[in-house]
Amino acid sequence: MDFGAALYFLRQGERMARAAWGDAGMWVALQEPDAHSKMGLPYLYLHTVHDVLVPWTASQTDLLADDWEHVDDGPTESNAVEADPLQPAPLGPHVTVNVHVAGSVLSERELRGVIEQHLLQCGMRNSRTYAAYQR
């Protein structure tokens, strides 16, 4: 799966890894801060081959890779989400974008740039990162 889908599952408390990393025991998870955290915002962390947890920022290669997969260890303790066994598993992220322009006149190019910027902040692909979206 691609990184956008992997990010969706990270937000659901799953651990994710790239197939390219092999069976080295490396995986990524999302940490949500709690009342005892020193961090104020969620962040990704990496479980290294040396069994150490470190903050992690995805490289361009990681962001554009299509080899992301679930790690069999299950949800992280801090992000575990109760799943309803009667509901089907989610297929991936779905985003609806509603644009309301009032009091401002933007060219189509400027409007597209604003929308793409917000989609990138959500971890989605845009016309600059994914050729299928180009006009």
Number of C-alpha atoms within 10 A of each C-alpha: 13 16 23 19 18 25 25 17 22 22 18 18 22 24 26 25 22 22 13 10 12 9 11 9 13 20 21 26 28 24 21 16 14 12 7 6 10 8 12 10 10 12 14 17 18 21 18 14 12 9 10 10 15 12 13 14 13 13 9 8 8 16 18 15 15 16 15 21 18 19 17 9 10 12 20 16 10 13 17 13 13 9 10 8 7 6 7 8 9 9 9 13 12 10 9 5 9 7 8 5 9 6 5 6 9 11 9 9 8 11 14 13 14 12 14 17 14 13 15 12 9 12 15 19 20 19 13 10 13 11 10 10 10 9 5
